[in-house]
Structure formats: C-alpha cells, structure tokens
Amino acid sequence: MNCDMIYLVKDDNGSQLECRITREDTDAAVDLTGATALLKFRKKRTTTILFTLTNITIAPVDLPDGQALFQFSAANLDLAAGFYEGEVQVTFANSNVETIYEIIDFQVRDDF
C-alpha cells in the first residue's frame, strides 16, 4: 500500500479512502475475501485512537484484488483542523492479524 497525504474537510460525510493492499515483495494483491480491514485514526504525534472505520465489503468493492474502502461520516470528521494519521489493520478469516507498515497521513481543514 502506498499513500500520499490525504486531504479531508471538517464535517464532510461523503469522503472515502480507497486502498489496494499488496505484498511488498511480489506486488500481488492480498485477497481480503472474508477478512476485516480496519482504519485506525489519530491526531499526529499522539497515541489516542479517535475512531476506527471498518472496510466496506459490498459490491463494487473488489476484495480479491485487495481493495479496502473506508467511508468517513460527519461525526468522524468533527475534528479540529490539523494533521492526523491512520493505519490499516487486517484480520483474516483464520484470525491472523496483519498491520500494514506504512502510516497514512491526513490533513483536515475547516469548512468555509
């Protein structure tokens, strides 16, 4: 997974984050069928998780191709403007847990 800075606007309820999870050594997609992917979200340089989003698993999401889709709500984005970060963690059907090493950077700005 490779993500640049993601830009969000305070109180928006239609923002989504789409990630394609792949193996670094082969670039092969990680099949997310039967798995649960979580996006944990916190303010940068803190340790408190503000919220956790669960991936959307209904069509047209392509789980076999490693697609994880996360939907933000207005309640999630009721945040002070600033810098945040997230990590994606996958729990597979066999209960194995794998956390994606790369941290996703977010910037939230105030609405007009």
C-alpha positions in Angstrom: 0.0 0.0 0.0 1.4 3.4 -0.9 -0.5 6.5 0.1 0.4 10.2 -0.2 -1.2 12.9 2.0 -5.0 12.5 2.1 -6.9 15.8 2.3 -10.2 16.0 4.2 -12.7 18.8 5.1 -14.2 19.1 8.6 -17.7 17.7 8.9 -17.9 16.2 5.4 -19.9 12.9 5.2 -19.1 11.7 1.8 -15.3 11.3 2.0 -13.9 7.9 1.3 -10.4 6.4 1.3 -9.6 3.5 -1.1 -6.5 1.4 -0.5 -5.2 -1.5 -2.5 -3.3 -3.8 -0.2 -0.5 -5.8 -1.9 2.5 -7.8 -0.8 5.6 -5.7 -1.0 7.9 -8.5 -2.3 5.6 -9.6 -5.1 3.2 -6.7 -5.6 0.5 -9.4 -5.6 -2.9 -8.3 -4.2 -3.8 -9.5 -0.8 -7.2 -11.3 -1.1 -9.5 -9.6 1.5 -12.4 -12.0 1.0 -13.6 -13.0 4.4 -11.3 -10.5 6.1 -12.0 -7.4 8.1 -9.9 -4.3 7.4 -9.8 -1.5 10.0 -8.6 2.1 9.6 -7.4 3.4 12.9 -7.3 7.2 13.0 -5.5 9.5 15.5 -4.0 13.0 15.7 -0.4 13.2 14.6 2.1 12.8 17.4 -0.4 11.3 19.8 -1.3 7.8 20.9 -5.1 8.1 21.4 -7.2 6.5 18.7 -10.0 8.9 17.8 -12.1 6.4 15.8 -11.8 3.2 13.8 -13.5 2.6 10.5 -14.3 -0.9 9.1 -13.9 -1.5 5.4 -17.0 -1.7 3.1 -17.4 -5.2 1.8 -20.3 -4.9 -0.6 -20.0 -4.6 -4.4 -18.4 -2.9 -6.3 -15.5 -3.3 -3.8 -13.1 -5.8 -5.3 -12.0 -7.8 -2.2 -10.0 -10.5 -4.1 -7.9 -7.7 -5.6 -7.0 -6.2 -2.2 -9.4 -3.3 -2.3 -10.2 -1.8 1.0 -12.7 1.1 1.1 -13.4 3.2 4.1 -16.3 5.7 4.4 -15.9 8.8 6.7 -19.0 10.2 8.4 -19.6 13.8 9.6 -19.2 12.6 13.1 -15.7 11.2 12.2 -14.6 14.4 10.7 -15.9 16.6 13.5 -12.3 17.4 14.2 -10.0 20.4 14.7 -8.2 21.4 11.6 -4.7 19.9 11.6 -2.6 16.8 10.8 -3.7 13.2 11.6 -2.5 9.7 10.7 -4.0 6.3 10.2 -3.0 2.7 10.0 -4.8 -0.2 8.3 -5.0 -3.5 10.1 -6.4 -6.6 8.5 -7.9 -9.6 10.4 -8.2 -12.6 8.2 -10.9 -15.3 8.4 -8.4 -17.6 10.2 -7.9 -14.9 12.9 -4.4 -13.9 11.7 -3.8 -10.2 12.1 -1.6 -8.2 9.8 -1.0 -4.4 10.2 0.2 -2.5 7.1 3.5 -0.9 7.9 3.0 2.4 6.1 1.2 5.1 8.0 -1.3 7.2 6.1 -1.0 10.9 6.6 -4.2 13.1 6.6 -4.8 16.8 6.7 -8.1 18.1 7.8 -9.1 21.7 7.1 -12.0 23.8 8.3 -15.1 24.1 6.0 -15.9 27.6 4.7 
